[in-house]
Amino acid sequence: MDSNKKIDPEIRALYENAHQRIKQKKRLTTHVVFFFAGSVIFIVINIILGYQSEFKPLGMDWFVSAILIWLFFLIIHAINVFVVNKLMGKEWEEKQMNRLVEKQLERLRKLQKKVDKKHPIEIENQTKPEEKP
């Protein structure tokens, strides 16, 4: 690819959006890997090593509580990546931005009409005076 070529802004926006989605999915995958590794470590620490085996919050072993809490946050992360982003992705942002800009422009038009009505500008005859030789 020639480095002197300019990238079309629309194509650039598509690439940036795709890059953001890839980063989100990569972070989620990393989160899943850490979840499974952390869960195994919690189980090993509690069951095999017997660390805090008598501590049972919510009537179950502490590692189960910790894994369930972590799983809750993992599910929230996945919902954010796969559901929320589709509902409120780039297209949604652009639509909202256009709607808000149009709303502001309408307010400015109404304000301008009020100003023009209260303080009309008299347009004088702006013909140039004839030059005398």
N, CA, C and O atoms as CSV, one atom per row, in Angstrom:
chain,resi,resn,atom,element,x,y,z
A,1,MET,N,N,0.847,-1.179,0.000
A,1,MET,CA,C,0.000,0.000,0.000
A,1,MET,C,C,0.885,1.233,0.000
A,1,MET,O,O,1.830,1.329,0.784
A,2,ASP,N,N,0.584,2.153,-0.861
A,2,ASP,CA,C,1.372,3.364,-0.989
A,2,ASP,C,C,1.071,4.284,0.194
A,2,ASP,O,O,-0.090,4.568,0.485
A,3,SER,N,N,2.106,4.740,0.864
A,3,SER,CA,C,1.916,5.575,2.048
A,3,SER,C,C,1.468,6.989,1.677
A,3,SER,O,O,1.013,7.742,2.538
A,4,ASN,N,N,1.595,7.349,0.399
A,4,ASN,CA,C,1.175,8.679,-0.026
A,4,ASN,C,C,-0.321,8.762,-0.303
A,4,ASN,O,O,-0.871,9.858,-0.415
A,5,LYS,N,N,-0.988,7.602,-0.416
A,5,LYS,CA,C,-2.427,7.599,-0.678
A,5,LYS,C,C,-3.174,8.032,0.570
A,5,LYS,O,O,-2.819,7.678,1.694
A,6,LYS,N,N,-4.219,8.810,0.334
A,6,LYS,CA,C,-5.045,9.250,1.452
A,6,LYS,C,C,-6.230,8.295,1.584
A,6,LYS,O,O,-6.808,7.854,0.591
A,7,ILE,N,N,-6.576,7.989,2.830
A,7,ILE,CA,C,-7.684,7.084,3.099
A,7,ILE,C,C,-8.970,7.898,3.175
A,7,ILE,O,O,-9.027,8.943,3.824
A,8,ASP,N,N,-9.985,7.403,2.509
A,8,ASP,CA,C,-11.293,8.036,2.536
A,8,ASP,C,C,-11.786,8.090,3.986
A,8,ASP,O,O,-11.693,7.089,4.696
A,9,PRO,N,N,-12.305,9.233,4.440
A,9,PRO,CA,C,-12.751,9.356,5.836
A,9,PRO,C,C,-13.792,8.320,6.251
A,9,PRO,O,O,-13.786,7.871,7.397
A,10,GLU,N,N,-14.682,7.935,5.344
A,10,GLU,CA,C,-15.691,6.925,5.677
A,10,GLU,C,C,-15.040,5.570,5.905
A,10,GLU,O,O,-15.402,4.852,6.837
A,11,ILE,N,N,-14.084,5.220,5.056
A,11,ILE,CA,C,-13.391,3.944,5.208
A,11,ILE,C,C,-12.560,3.968,6.482
A,11,ILE,O,O,-12.479,2.969,7.198
A,12,ARG,N,N,-11.953,5.092,6.758
A,12,ARG,CA,C,-11.170,5.229,7.998
A,12,ARG,C,C,-12.061,5.043,9.227
A,12,ARG,O,O,-11.665,4.388,10.190
A,13,ALA,N,N,-13.260,5.620,9.190
A,13,ALA,CA,C,-14.198,5.468,10.308
A,13,ALA,C,C,-14.607,4.005,10.472
A,13,ALA,O,O,-14.743,3.512,11.591
A,14,LEU,N,N,-14.803,3.312,9.338
A,14,LEU,CA,C,-15.139,1.888,9.408
A,14,LEU,C,C,-13.995,1.084,10.025
A,14,LEU,O,O,-14.227,0.203,10.853
A,15,TYR,N,N,-12.764,1.388,9.620
A,15,TYR,CA,C,-11.611,0.692,10.188
A,15,TYR,C,C,-11.485,0.971,11.688
A,15,TYR,O,O,-11.199,0.064,12.469
A,16,GLU,N,N,-11.699,2.222,12.082
A,16,GLU,CA,C,-11.597,2.564,13.506
A,16,GLU,C,C,-12.669,1.858,14.314
A,16,GLU,O,O,-12.409,1.376,15.417
A,17,ASN,N,N,-13.873,1.796,13.768
A,17,ASN,CA,C,-14.961,1.089,14.450
A,17,ASN,C,C,-14.636,-0.398,14.575
A,17,ASN,O,O,-14.831,-0.994,15.634
A,18,ALA,N,N,-14.144,-0.989,13.497
A,18,ALA,CA,C,-13.773,-2.410,13.533
A,18,ALA,C,C,-12.641,-2.642,14.536
A,18,ALA,O,O,-12.638,-3.640,15.257
A,19,HIS,N,N,-11.700,-1.732,14.575
A,19,HIS,CA,C,-10.577,-1.851,15.518
A,19,HIS,C,C,-11.079,-1.809,16.966
A,19,HIS,O,O,-10.624,-2.580,17.812
A,20,GLN,N,N,-12.024,-0.900,17.241
A,20,GLN,CA,C,-12.596,-0.806,18.588
A,20,GLN,C,C,-13.320,-2.084,18.974
A,20,GLN,O,O,-13.178,-2.562,20.099
A,21,ARG,N,N,-14.107,-2.652,18.035
A,21,ARG,CA,C,-14.837,-3.896,18.307
A,21,ARG,C,C,-13.871,-5.034,18.571
A,21,ARG,O,O,-14.097,-5.844,19.470
A,22,ILE,N,N,-12.796,-5.105,17.795
A,22,ILE,CA,C,-11.802,-6.162,17.998
A,22,ILE,C,C,-11.165,-6.024,19.378
A,22,ILE,O,O,-10.960,-7.021,20.070
A,23,LYS,N,N,-10.852,-4.799,19.777
A,23,LYS,CA,C,-10.271,-4.575,21.105
A,23,LYS,C,C,-11.240,-4.991,22.201
A,23,LYS,O,O,-10.829,-5.596,23.191
A,24,GLN,N,N,-12.525,-4.675,22.037
A,24,GLN,CA,C,-13.521,-5.071,23.036
A,24,GLN,C,C,-13.603,-6.587,23.166
A,24,GLN,O,O,-13.613,-7.123,24.275
A,25,LYS,N,N,-13.662,-7.272,22.034
A,25,LYS,CA,C,-13.765,-8.729,22.062
A,25,LYS,C,C,-12.492,-9.362,22.607
A,25,LYS,O,O,-12.547,-10.382,23.294
A,26,LYS,N,N,-11.353,-8.764,22.304
A,26,LYS,CA,C,-10.081,-9.274,22.822
A,26,LYS,C,C,-10.041,-9.139,24.350
A,26,LYS,O,O,-9.605,-10.057,25.044
A,27,ARG,N,N,-10.497,-7.991,24.869
A,27,ARG,CA,C,-10.540,-7.797,26.323
A,27,ARG,C,C,-11.488,-8.793,26.980
A,27,ARG,O,O,-11.194,-9.310,28.058
A,28,LEU,N,N,-12.628,-9.067,26.338
A,28,LEU,CA,C,-13.572,-10.043,26.881
A,28,LEU,C,C,-12.950,-11.438,26.898
A,28,LEU,O,O,-13.093,-12.173,27.875
A,29,THR,N,N,-12.269,-11.796,25.831
A,29,THR,CA,C,-11.610,-13.107,25.787
A,29,THR,C,C,-10.554,-13.213,26.882
A,29,THR,O,O,-10.440,-14.249,27.538
A,30,THR,N,N,-9.793,-12.160,27.079
A,30,THR,CA,C,-8.798,-12.141,28.159
A,30,THR,C,C,-9.488,-12.292,29.512
A,30,THR,O,O,-9.002,-13.015,30.381
A,31,HIS,N,N,-10.611,-11.616,29.690
A,31,HIS,CA,C,-11.369,-11.711,30.929
A,31,HIS,C,C,-11.835,-13.147,31.167
A,31,HIS,O,O,-11.761,-13.640,32.293
A,32,VAL,N,N,-12.317,-13.823,30.116
A,32,VAL,CA,C,-12.771,-15.215,30.241
A,32,VAL,C,C,-11.603,-16.119,30.641
A,32,VAL,O,O,-11.753,-16.969,31.519
A,33,VAL,N,N,-10.450,-15.942,30.008
A,33,VAL,CA,C,-9.277,-16.765,30.330
A,33,VAL,C,C,-8.865,-16.559,31.785
A,33,VAL,O,O,-8.599,-17.523,32.503
A,34,PHE,N,N,-8.813,-15.300,32.216
A,34,PHE,CA,C,-8.465,-15.029,33.610
A,34,PHE,C,C,-9.524,-15.582,34.566
A,34,PHE,O,O,-9.196,-16.035,35.662
A,35,PHE,N,N,-10.787,-15.545,34.153
A,35,PHE,CA,C,-11.852,-16.096,34.993
A,35,PHE,C,C,-11.628,-17.589,35.233
A,35,PHE,O,O,-11.673,-18.054,36.372
A,36,PHE,N,N,-11.388,-18.332,34.157
A,36,PHE,CA,C,-11.182,-19.777,34.325
A,36,PHE,C,C,-9.910,-20.083,35.114
A,36,PHE,O,O,-9.912,-20.952,35.986
A,37,ALA,N,N,-8.832,-19.375,34.810
A,37,ALA,CA,C,-7.583,-19.598,35.543
A,37,ALA,C,C,-7.758,-19.229,37.019
A,37,ALA,O,O,-7.311,-19.964,37.899
A,38,GLY,N,N,-8.399,-18.106,37.287
A,38,GLY,CA,C,-8.626,-17.677,38.663
A,38,GLY,C,C,-9.531,-18.630,39.407
A,38,GLY,O,O,-9.312,-18.900,40.588
A,39,SER,N,N,-10.553,-19.148,38.731
A,39,SER,CA,C,-11.460,-20.113,39.363
A,39,SER,C,C,-10.722,-21.372,39.771
A,39,SER,O,O,-10.916,-21.884,40.873
A,40,VAL,N,N,-9.875,-21.870,38.883
A,40,VAL,CA,C,-9.088,-23.069,39.204
A,40,VAL,C,C,-8.172,-22.783,40.385
A,40,VAL,O,O,-8.035,-23.618,41.279
A,41,ILE,N,N,-7.551,-21.623,40.398
A,41,ILE,CA,C,-6.658,-21.269,41.511
A,41,ILE,C,C,-7.447,-21.181,42.817
A,41,ILE,O,O,-6.986,-21.673,43.847
A,42,PHE,N,N,-8.635,-20.559,42.790
A,42,PHE,CA,C,-9.461,-20.491,44.001
A,42,PHE,C,C,-9.815,-21.886,44.509
A,42,PHE,O,O,-9.742,-22.150,45.709
A,43,ILE,N,N,-10.197,-22.776,43.596
A,43,ILE,CA,C,-10.567,-24.135,43.991
A,43,ILE,C,C,-9.369,-24.856,44.595
A,43,ILE,O,O,-9.495,-25.506,45.633
A,44,VAL,N,N,-8.207,-24.746,43.953
A,44,VAL,CA,C,-6.993,-25.396,44.463
A,44,VAL,C,C,-6.631,-24.847,45.840
A,44,VAL,O,O,-6.310,-25.614,46.747
A,45,ILE,N,N,-6.679,-23.549,45.997
A,45,ILE,CA,C,-6.325,-22.938,47.289
A,45,ILE,C,C,-7.263,-23.423,48.387
A,45,ILE,O,O,-6.816,-23.725,49.493
A,46,ASN,N,N,-8.564,-23.500,48.091
A,46,ASN,CA,C,-9.522,-23.872,49.135
A,46,ASN,C,C,-9.582,-25.369,49.384
A,46,ASN,O,O,-9.495,-25.806,50.532
A,47,ILE,N,N,-9.726,-26.144,48.355
A,47,ILE,CA,C,-9.942,-27.582,48.540
A,47,ILE,C,C,-8.633,-28.332,48.784
A,47,ILE,O,O,-8.529,-29.095,49.745
A,48,ILE,N,N,-7.645,-28.126,47.936
A,48,ILE,CA,C,-6.405,-28.893,48.053
A,48,ILE,C,C,-5.534,-28.369,49.189
A,48,ILE,O,O,-5.029,-29.160,49.987
A,49,LEU,N,N,-5.350,-27.067,49.279
A,49,LEU,CA,C,-4.511,-26.498,50.329
A,49,LEU,C,C,-5.270,-26.288,51.642
A,49,LEU,O,O,-4.658,-26.136,52.699
A,50,GLY,N,N,-6.584,-26.282,51.571
A,50,GLY,CA,C,-7.398,-26.131,52.769
A,50,GLY,C,C,-7.402,-24.731,53.348
A,50,GLY,O,O,-7.751,-24.558,54.516
A,51,TYR,N,N,-7.033,-23.740,52.585
A,51,TYR,CA,C,-6.984,-22.363,53.073
A,51,TYR,C,C,-8.397,-21.846,53.324
A,51,TYR,O,O,-9.242,-21.881,52.429
A,52,GLN,N,N,-8.649,-21.377,54.515
A,52,GLN,CA,C,-9.942,-20.814,54.930
A,52,GLN,C,C,-11.105,-21.753,54.612
A,52,GLN,O,O,-12.174,-21.301,54.201
A,53,SER,N,N,-10.904,-23.041,54.798
A,53,SER,CA,C,-11.955,-24.008,54.471
A,53,SER,C,C,-13.166,-23.881,55.400
A,53,SER,O,O,-14.266,-24.305,55.044
A,54,GLU,N,N,-12.970,-23.300,56.588
A,54,GLU,CA,C,-14.106,-23.124,57.507
A,54,GLU,C,C,-14.887,-21.841,57.222
A,54,GLU,O,O,-15.996,-21.682,57.733
A,55,PHE,N,N,-14.350,-20.934,56.431
A,55,PHE,CA,C,-15.018,-19.668,56.095
A,55,PHE,C,C,-16.043,-19.936,54.992
A,55,PHE,O,O,-15.685,-20.306,53.874
A,56,LYS,N,N,-17.335,-19.742,55.326
A,56,LYS,CA,C,-18.406,-20.049,54.371
A,56,LYS,C,C,-19.437,-18.916,54.330
A,56,LYS,O,O,-20.484,-18.997,54.973
A,57,PRO,N,N,-19.131,-17.866,53.573
A,57,PRO,CA,C,-20.125,-16.792,53.437
A,57,PRO,C,C,-21.314,-17.283,52.599
A,57,PRO,O,O,-21.140,-18.054,51.656
A,58,LEU,N,N,-22.484,-16.842,52.942
A,58,LEU,CA,C,-23.716,-17.222,52.253
A,58,LEU,C,C,-23.971,-18.728,52.301
A,58,LEU,O,O,-24.694,-19.258,51.458
A,59,GLY,N,N,-23.382,-19.422,53.278
A,59,GLY,CA,C,-23.617,-20.846,53.461
A,59,GLY,C,C,-22.895,-21.748,52.482
A,59,GLY,O,O,-23.198,-22.939,52.408
A,60,MET,N,N,-21.949,-21.213,51.729
A,60,MET,CA,C,-21.171,-22.045,50.795
A,60,MET,C,C,-19.699,-21.666,50.913
A,60,MET,O,O,-19.359,-20.621,51.467
A,61,ASP,N,N,-18.833,-22.525,50.386
A,61,ASP,CA,C,-17.402,-22.237,50.464
A,61,ASP,C,C,-17.105,-20.874,49.844
A,61,ASP,O,O,-17.777,-20.436,48.910
A,62,TRP,N,N,-16.068,-20.208,50.393
A,62,TRP,CA,C,-15.746,-18.853,49.941
A,62,TRP,C,C,-15.386,-18.803,48.468
A,62,TRP,O,O,-15.687,-17.821,47.790
A,63,PHE,N,N,-14.741,-19.856,47.960
A,63,PHE,CA,C,-14.335,-19.822,46.554
A,63,PHE,C,C,-15.550,-19.854,45.630
A,63,PHE,O,O,-15.511,-19.287,44.538
A,64,VAL,N,N,-16.633,-20.512,46.061
A,64,VAL,CA,C,-17.848,-20.538,45.242
A,64,VAL,C,C,-18.450,-19.129,45.182
A,64,VAL,O,O,-18.870,-18.668,44.120
A,65,SER,N,N,-18.485,-18.456,46.332
A,65,SER,CA,C,-19.003,-17.081,46.355
A,65,SER,C,C,-18.155,-16.172,45.469
A,65,SER,O,O,-18.682,-15.372,44.696
A,66,ALA,N,N,-16.833,-16.309,45.594
A,66,ALA,CA,C,-15.931,-15.480,44.797
A,66,ALA,C,C,-16.112,-15.748,43.305
A,66,ALA,O,O,-16.131,-14.813,42.505
A,67,ILE,N,N,-16.243,-17.000,42.933
A,67,ILE,CA,C,-16.420,-17.353,41.520
A,67,ILE,C,C,-17.757,-16.839,41.000
A,67,ILE,O,O,-17.831,-16.352,39.872
A,68,LEU,N,N,-18.813,-16.939,41.802
A,68,LEU,CA,C,-20.125,-16.455,41.370
A,68,LEU,C,C,-20.132,-14.937,41.181
A,68,LEU,O,O,-20.712,-14.427,40.222
A,69,ILE,N,N,-19.484,-14.224,42.099
A,69,ILE,CA,C,-19.398,-12.769,41.962
A,69,ILE,C,C,-18.613,-12.402,40.702
A,69,ILE,O,O,-19.014,-11.523,39.940
A,70,TRP,N,N,-17.489,-13.092,40.497
A,70,TRP,CA,C,-16.676,-12.839,39.312
A,70,TRP,C,C,-17.462,-13.178,38.044
A,70,TRP,O,O,-17.381,-12.456,37.050
A,71,LEU,N,N,-18.224,-14.280,38.079
A,71,LEU,CA,C,-19.042,-14.677,36.931
A,71,LEU,C,C,-20.087,-13.608,36.614
A,71,LEU,O,O,-20.362,-13.335,35.446
A,72,PHE,N,N,-20.666,-13.008,37.646
A,72,PHE,CA,C,-21.624,-11.930,37.451
A,72,PHE,C,C,-20.981,-10.790,36.658
A,72,PHE,O,O,-21.570,-10.294,35.698
A,73,PHE,N,N,-19.775,-10.372,37.055
A,73,PHE,CA,C,-19.092,-9.283,36.345
A,73,PHE,C,C,-18.691,-9.699,34.927
A,73,PHE,O,O,-18.691,-8.873,34.015
A,74,LEU,N,N,-18.353,-10.964,34.743
A,74,LEU,CA,C,-18.024,-11.464,33.410
A,74,LEU,C,C,-19.253,-11.415,32.501
A,74,LEU,O,O,-19.147,-11.046,31.331
A,75,ILE,N,N,-20.404,-11.783,33.034
A,75,ILE,CA,C,-21.643,-11.733,32.252
A,75,ILE,C,C,-21.987,-10.288,31.892
A,75,ILE,O,O,-22.399,-10.009,30.766
A,76,ILE,N,N,-21.818,-9.377,32.841
A,76,ILE,CA,C,-22.060,-7.952,32.564
A,76,ILE,C,C,-21.129,-7.479,31.447
A,76,ILE,O,O,-21.555,-6.752,30.550
A,77,HIS,N,N,-19.866,-7.889,31.499
A,77,HIS,CA,C,-18.888,-7.514,30.472
A,77,HIS,C,C,-19.335,-8.042,29.106
A,77,HIS,O,O,-19.293,-7.314,28.114
A,78,ALA,N,N,-19.765,-9.315,29.057
A,78,ALA,CA,C,-20.204,-9.911,27.786
A,78,ALA,C,C,-21.448,-9.209,27.244
A,78,ALA,O,O,-21.553,-8.973,26.040
A,79,ILE,N,N,-22.385,-8.876,28.125
A,79,ILE,CA,C,-23.590,-8.159,27.686
A,79,ILE,C,C,-23.204,-6.807,27.108
A,79,ILE,O,O,-23.749,-6.376,26.092
A,80,ASN,N,N,-22.264,-6.144,27.762
A,80,ASN,CA,C,-21.807,-4.846,27.274
A,80,ASN,C,C,-21.197,-4.967,25.879
A,80,ASN,O,O,-21.455,-4.127,25.018
A,81,VAL,N,N,-20.400,-5.992,25.652
A,81,VAL,CA,C,-19.725,-6.153,24.364
A,81,VAL,C,C,-20.694,-6.577,23.265
A,81,VAL,O,O,-20.658,-6.024,22.166
A,82,PHE,N,N,-21.562,-7.556,23.546
A,82,PHE,CA,C,-22.376,-8.135,22.484
A,82,PHE,C,C,-23.780,-7.546,22.349
A,82,PHE,O,O,-24.336,-7.559,21.251
A,83,VAL,N,N,-24.364,-7.034,23.418
A,83,VAL,CA,C,-25.735,-6.535,23.341
A,83,VAL,C,C,-25.767,-5.014,23.316
A,83,VAL,O,O,-26.299,-4.412,22.383
A,84,VAL,N,N,-25.202,-4.402,24.334
A,84,VAL,CA,C,-25.271,-2.944,24.455
A,84,VAL,C,C,-24.588,-2.271,23.278
A,84,VAL,O,O,-25.107,-1.296,22.734
A,85,ASN,N,N,-23.435,-2.779,22.879
A,85,ASN,CA,C,-22.714,-2.148,21.777
A,85,ASN,C,C,-23.493,-2.244,20.469
A,85,ASN,O,O,-23.428,-1.328,19.650
A,86,LYS,N,N,-24.233,-3.342,20.255
A,86,LYS,CA,C,-25.039,-3.437,19.037
A,86,LYS,C,C,-26.208,-2.460,19.082
A,86,LYS,O,O,-26.565,-1.854,18.071
A,87,LEU,N,N,-26.800,-2.315,20.268
A,87,LEU,CA,C,-27.932,-1.399,20.388
A,87,LEU,C,C,-27.481,0.051,20.362
A,87,LEU,O,O,-28.146,0.909,19.782
A,88,MET,N,N,-26.347,0.315,20.992
A,88,MET,CA,C,-25.868,1.689,21.107
A,88,MET,C,C,-24.472,1.823,20.500
A,88,MET,O,O,-23.572,2.401,21.110
A,89,GLY,N,N,-24.307,1.293,19.318
A,89,GLY,CA,C,-23.019,1.343,18.653
A,89,GLY,C,C,-22.797,2.645,17.911
A,89,GLY,O,O,-23.376,3.677,18.248
A,90,LYS,N,N,-21.953,2.583,16.900
A,90,LYS,CA,C,-21.560,3.759,16.132
A,90,LYS,C,C,-22.758,4.397,15.434
A,90,LYS,O,O,-22.896,5.620,15.432
A,91,GLU,N,N,-23.626,3.573,14.840
A,91,GLU,CA,C,-24.785,4.113,14.142
A,91,GLU,C,C,-25.705,4.851,15.111
A,91,GLU,O,O,-26.207,5.930,14.796
A,92,TRP,N,N,-25.924,4.267,16.291
A,92,TRP,CA,C,-26.766,4.896,17.297
A,92,TRP,C,C,-26.180,6.237,17.721
A,92,TRP,O,O,-26.899,7.226,17.857
A,93,GLU,N,N,-24.852,6.259,17.931
A,93,GLU,CA,C,-24.184,7.505,18.324
A,93,GLU,C,C,-24.384,8.589,17.266
A,93,GLU,O,O,-24.700,9.734,17.590
A,94,GLU,N,N,-24.198,8.218,16.004
A,94,GLU,CA,C,-24.357,9.195,14.925
A,94,GLU,C,C,-25.793,9.694,14.836
A,94,GLU,O,O,-26.028,10.885,14.637
A,95,LYS,N,N,-26.755,8.782,14.983
A,95,LYS,CA,C,-28.163,9.174,14.935
A,95,LYS,C,C,-28.492,10.132,16.085
A,95,LYS,O,O,-29.175,11.136,15.883
A,96,GLN,N,N,-28.009,9.820,17.283
A,96,GLN,CA,C,-28.248,10.688,18.435
A,96,GLN,C,C,-27.573,12.046,18.248
A,96,GLN,O,O,-28.148,13.084,18.575
A,97,MET,N,N,-26.355,12.029,17.720
A,97,MET,CA,C,-25.625,13.271,17.484
A,97,MET,C,C,-26.376,14.143,16.479
A,97,MET,O,O,-26.536,15.344,16.695
A,98,ASN,N,N,-26.832,13.546,15.392
A,98,ASN,CA,C,-27.586,14.306,14.386
A,98,ASN,C,C,-28.882,14.854,14.961
A,98,ASN,O,O,-29.261,15.988,14.671
A,99,ARG,N,N,-29.561,14.057,15.772
A,99,ARG,CA,C,-30.815,14.502,16.384
A,99,ARG,C,C,-30.571,15.689,17.314
A,99,ARG,O,O,-31.318,16.668,17.289
A,100,LEU,N,N,-29.520,15.600,18.137
A,100,LEU,CA,C,-29.225,16.688,19.066
A,100,LEU,C,C,-28.763,17.953,18.346
A,100,LEU,O,O,-29.122,19.063,18.740
A,101,VAL,N,N,-27.969,17.783,17.291
A,101,VAL,CA,C,-27.522,18.944,16.511
A,101,VAL,C,C,-28.728,19.627,15.860
A,101,VAL,O,O,-28.831,20.854,15.864
A,102,GLU,N,N,-29.629,18.831,15.305
A,102,GLU,CA,C,-30.824,19.401,14.679
A,102,GLU,C,C,-31.683,20.133,15.709
A,102,GLU,O,O,-32.244,21.190,15.420
A,103,LYS,N,N,-31.781,19.570,16.896
A,103,LYS,CA,C,-32.542,20.211,17.974
A,103,LYS,C,C,-31.917,21.562,18.343
A,103,LYS,O,O,-32.631,22.549,18.520
A,104,GLN,N,N,-30.604,21.605,18.457
A,104,GLN,CA,C,-29.911,22.851,18.769
A,104,GLN,C,C,-30.090,23.874,17.650
A,104,GLN,O,O,-30.311,25.056,17.911
A,105,LEU,N,N,-29.994,23.420,16.417
A,105,LEU,CA,C,-30.188,24.342,15.284
A,105,LEU,C,C,-31.593,24.913,15.287
A,105,LEU,O,O,-31.779,26.096,14.998
A,106,GLU,N,N,-32.583,24.098,15.607
A,106,GLU,CA,C,-33.970,24.580,15.673
A,106,GLU,C,C,-34.113,25.634,16.775
A,106,GLU,O,O,-34.783,26.649,16.585
A,107,ARG,N,N,-33.487,25.391,17.918
A,107,ARG,CA,C,-33.518,26.378,19.001
A,107,ARG,C,C,-32.859,27.684,18.570
A,107,ARG,O,O,-33.354,28.768,18.879
A,108,LEU,N,N,-31.747,27.577,17.858
A,108,LEU,CA,C,-31.061,28.775,17.372
A,108,LEU,C,C,-31.924,29.536,16.369
A,108,LEU,O,O,-31.957,30.767,16.387
A,109,ARG,N,N,-32.626,28.810,15.491
A,109,ARG,CA,C,-33.514,29.463,14.526
A,109,ARG,C,C,-34.630,30.221,15.239
A,109,ARG,O,O,-34.939,31.360,14.888
A,110,LYS,N,N,-35.230,29.582,16.242
A,110,LYS,CA,C,-36.300,30.245,17.004
A,110,LYS,C,C,-35.764,31.476,17.721
A,110,LYS,O,O,-36.409,32.525,17.731
A,111,LEU,N,N,-34.598,31.348,18.312
A,111,LEU,CA,C,-33.991,32.481,19.009
A,111,LEU,C,C,-33.680,33.609,18.031
A,111,LEU,O,O,-33.889,34.781,18.345
A,112,GLN,N,N,-33.182,33.258,16.847
A,112,GLN,CA,C,-32.867,34.267,15.836
A,112,GLN,C,C,-34.137,34.982,15.383
A,112,GLN,O,O,-34.117,36.192,15.160
A,113,LYS,N,N,-35.240,34.246,15.245
A,113,LYS,CA,C,-36.505,34.870,14.864
A,113,LYS,C,C,-36.958,35.859,15.921
A,113,LYS,O,O,-37.431,36.947,15.593
A,114,LYS,N,N,-36.814,35.487,17.201
A,114,LYS,CA,C,-37.195,36.399,18.288
A,114,LYS,C,C,-36.340,37.661,18.266
A,114,LYS,O,O,-36.846,38.771,18.431
A,115,VAL,N,N,-35.059,37.479,18.063
A,115,VAL,CA,C,-34.150,38.628,18.011
A,115,VAL,C,C,-34.486,39.508,16.818
A,115,VAL,O,O,-34.536,40.731,16.945
A,116,ASP,N,N,-34.714,38.904,15.671
A,116,ASP,CA,C,-35.055,39.679,14.470
A,116,ASP,C,C,-36.371,40.434,14.654
A,116,ASP,O,O,-36.526,41.546,14.151
A,117,LYS,N,N,-37.308,39.834,15.367
A,117,LYS,CA,C,-38.601,40.472,15.585
A,117,LYS,C,C,-38.481,41.650,16.549
A,117,LYS,O,O,-39.077,42.705,16.329
A,118,LYS,N,N,-37.703,41.461,17.622
A,118,LYS,CA,C,-37.557,42.530,18.616
A,118,LYS,C,C,-36.629,43.641,18.138
A,118,LYS,O,O,-36.866,44.816,18.418
A,119,HIS,N,N,-35.596,43.277,17.432
A,119,HIS,CA,C,-34.586,44.242,17.003
A,119,HIS,C,C,-34.319,44.087,15.501
A,119,HIS,O,O,-33.290,43.542,15.100
A,120,PRO,N,N,-35.239,44.564,14.690
A,120,PRO,CA,C,-35.031,44.410,13.244
A,120,PRO,C,C,-33.865,45.282,12.765
A,120,PRO,O,O,-33.640,46.387,13.258
A,121,ILE,N,N,-33.169,44.764,11.833
A,121,ILE,CA,C,-32.046,45.497,11.250
A,121,ILE,C,C,-32.555,46.188,9.998
A,121,ILE,O,O,-33.098,45.559,9.089
A,122,GLU,N,N,-32.364,47.503,9.977
A,122,GLU,CA,C,-32.791,48.261,8.808
A,122,GLU,C,C,-31.684,48.166,7.765
A,122,GLU,O,O,-30.522,48.486,8.018
A,123,ILE,N,N,-32.078,47.731,6.632
A,123,ILE,CA,C,-31.105,47.614,5.546
A,123,ILE,C,C,-31.135,48.904,4.764
A,123,ILE,O,O,-32.138,49.261,4.146
A,124,GLU,N,N,-30.017,49.594,4.804
A,124,GLU,CA,C,-29.920,50.866,4.097
A,124,GLU,C,C,-29.556,50.599,2.654
A,124,GLU,O,O,-29.012,49.552,2.305
A,125,ASN,N,N,-29.864,51.546,1.854
A,125,ASN,CA,C,-29.497,51.445,0.454
A,125,ASN,C,C,-27.979,51.520,0.379
A,125,ASN,O,O,-27.377,52.556,0.659
A,126,GLN,N,N,-27.394,50.443,0.009
A,126,GLN,CA,C,-25.939,50.372,0.055
A,126,GLN,C,C,-25.313,50.579,-1.326
A,126,GLN,O,O,-24.397,49.857,-1.720
A,127,THR,N,N,-25.799,51.531,-2.020
A,127,THR,CA,C,-25.172,51.852,-3.300
A,127,THR,C,C,-24.022,52.789,-3.048
A,127,THR,O,O,-24.083,53.655,-2.176
A,128,LYS,N,N,-22.998,52.612,-3.802
A,128,LYS,CA,C,-21.807,53.437,-3.637
A,128,LYS,C,C,-22.079,54.833,-4.187
A,128,LYS,O,O,-22.697,54.999,-5.240
A,129,PRO,N,N,-21.611,55.809,-3.461
A,129,PRO,CA,C,-21.759,57.166,-4.000
A,129,PRO,C,C,-20.907,57.315,-5.261
A,129,PRO,O,O,-19.829,56.735,-5.391
A,130,GLU,N,N,-21.420,58.088,-6.148
A,130,GLU,CA,C,-20.700,58.269,-7.390
A,130,GLU,C,C,-19.416,59.047,-7.121
A,130,GLU,O,O,-19.383,60.012,-6.357
A,131,GLU,N,N,-18.394,58.595,-7.767
A,131,GLU,CA,C,-17.105,59.269,-7.582
A,131,GLU,C,C,-17.074,60.530,-8.430
A,131,GLU,O,O,-17.535,60.553,-9.571
A,132,LYS,N,N,-16.523,61.561,-7.845
A,132,LYS,CA,C,-16.409,62.820,-8.567
A,132,LYS,C,C,-15.016,62.891,-9.173
A,132,LYS,O,O,-14.027,62.563,-8.516
A,133,PRO,N,N,-14.944,63.317,-10.419
A,133,PRO,CA,C,-13.614,63.376,-11.053
A,133,PRO,C,C,-12.769,64.506,-10.574
A,133,PRO,O,O,-11.635,64.665,-11.027
